[in-house]
């Protein structure tokens, strides 16, 4: 879904909605100072009124920033202003696992094992740092190369 108007968060111009979840909406955006594309998870505005929700979003950013691994999307920044909060992340191209699994009825076992091993490798840093990650669906897993969004 393309945006009809030019929305900005800090130095980023939001261009297209990529997805949505319980805490926010993820957009494709352009970093205007560096000229690169990024993904931005914008905290739902109605949740900004609740201090606990805001702290949960900040905590998500701090935890994400500690998890460095080739199979985890890198967090670039936490943006916070009076009326908006957002996580700025590297943009990863590819299909999510849910889309991939809906393409066919059967998959080679070697492919499925490779996907599972890549997901587990991405989860390892969270286990080492005693961080609980909840992958409640297959959507936060991007294939090619496999990366975890949360």
QUIKASUL-V288867 format. One record per residue. N is the residue number from 1. RES is the residue in one small letter. PHI is phi as a letter, one per 30 degrees, with the letter a starting at -180 (NA if undefined). D_CENTER is the distance of its C-alpha to the mean C-alpha in Angstrom with 2 decimals. Layout:
[[N & RES & PHI & D_CENTER] [N & RES & PHI & D_CENTER]]
//
This chain:
[[1 & x & NA & 17.30] [2 & x & d & 18.54] [3 & x & d & 19.22] [4 & x & d & 22.97] [5 & x & c & 23.06] [6 & x & d & 21.62] [7 & x & c & 19.19] [8 & x & b & 18.54] [9 & x & b & 16.58] [10 & x & h & 18.33] [11 & x & c & 18.86] [12 & x & b & 16.19] [13 & x & c & 17.28] [14 & x & d & 15.01] [15 & x & c & 16.22] [16 & x & a & 14.56] [17 & x & d & 12.51] [18 & x & c & 10.03] [19 & x & a & 9.40] [20 & x & b & 10.14] [21 & x & b & 10.32] [22 & x & d & 12.72] [23 & x & c & 11.51] [24 & x & a & 10.23] [25 & x & c & 9.78] [26 & x & c & 7.26] [27 & x & b & 9.71] [28 & x & d & 10.91] [29 & x & b & 12.95] [30 & x & c & 15.69] [31 & x & d & 16.37] [32 & x & d & 20.01] [33 & x & d & 21.41] [34 & x & c & 20.14] [35 & x & i & 19.95] [36 & x & c & 16.66] [37 & x & d & 13.77] [38 & x & b & 10.35] [39 & x & c & 7.22] [40 & x & b & 7.75] [41 & x & c & 6.74] [42 & x & c & 10.46] [43 & x & d & 12.10] [44 & x & e & 14.65] [45 & x & e & 17.93] [46 & x & d & 20.08] [47 & x & d & 18.31] [48 & x & d & 19.20] [49 & x & d & 22.74] [50 & x & c & 22.16] [51 & x & d & 22.21] [52 & x & d & 20.87] [53 & x & d & 17.71] [54 & x & d & 17.28] [55 & x & d & 17.94] [56 & x & d & 15.46] [57 & x & d & 12.64] [58 & x & d & 14.29] [59 & x & d & 14.57] [60 & x & e & 10.89] [61 & x & d & 10.60] [62 & x & d & 13.75] [63 & x & d & 12.91] [64 & x & e & 9.67] [65 & x & d & 12.00] [66 & x & d & 14.56] [67 & x & c & 12.85] [68 & x & c & 13.86] [69 & x & a & 14.18] [70 & x & e & 14.22] [71 & x & c & 12.22] [72 & x & b & 9.23] [73 & x & d & 6.87] [74 & x & d & 8.83] [75 & x & d & 8.49] [76 & x & c & 11.22] [77 & x & a & 12.31] [78 & x & c & 12.57] [79 & x & c & 14.54] [80 & x & b & 17.07] [81 & x & b & 20.10] [82 & x & e & 22.52] [83 & x & c & 21.00] [84 & x & a & 17.27] [85 & x & b & 14.35] [86 & x & a & 11.00] [87 & x & c & 8.36] [88 & x & c & 8.79] [89 & x & b & 6.75] [90 & x & d & 8.47] [91 & x & c & 8.54] [92 & x & c & 9.07] [93 & x & c & 11.75] [94 & x & k & 12.85] [95 & x & d & 13.25] [96 & x & d & 11.31] [97 & x & e & 13.69] [98 & x & d & 14.99] [99 & x & d & 16.15] [100 & x & d & 17.66] [101 & x & d & 19.56] [102 & x & d & 20.95] [103 & x & d & 22.61] [104 & x & b & 25.40] [105 & x & d & 27.47] [106 & x & b & 27.88] [107 & x & b & 26.10] [108 & x & e & 27.75] [109 & x & e & 27.39] [110 & x & d & 26.65] [111 & x & d & 23.46] [112 & x & d & 22.30] [113 & x & d & 23.30] [114 & x & d & 21.41] [115 & x & d & 18.15] [116 & x & d & 18.91] [117 & x & d & 19.86] [118 & x & d & 16.71] [119 & x & d & 14.59] [120 & x & d & 17.20] [121 & x & d & 17.14] [122 & x & d & 13.45] [123 & x & d & 14.40] [124 & x & e & 17.53] [125 & x & e & 16.48] [126 & x & d & 15.47] [127 & x & d & 18.88] [128 & x & d & 20.69] [129 & x & c & 19.43] [130 & x & h & 20.03] [131 & x & c & 16.53] [132 & x & d & 15.92] [133 & x & c & 12.68] [134 & x & c & 12.90] [135 & x & c & 11.63] [136 & x & d & 13.51] [137 & x & a & 13.07] [138 & x & d & 12.61] [139 & x & d & 9.95] [140 & x & d & 6.89] [141 & x & c & 9.18] [142 & x & c & 9.62] [143 & x & c & 13.28] [144 & x & j & 15.26] [145 & x & d & 14.83] [146 & x & d & 12.89] [147 & x & b & 9.53] [148 & x & c & 7.52] [149 & x & c & 3.79] [150 & x & b & 5.63]]
//
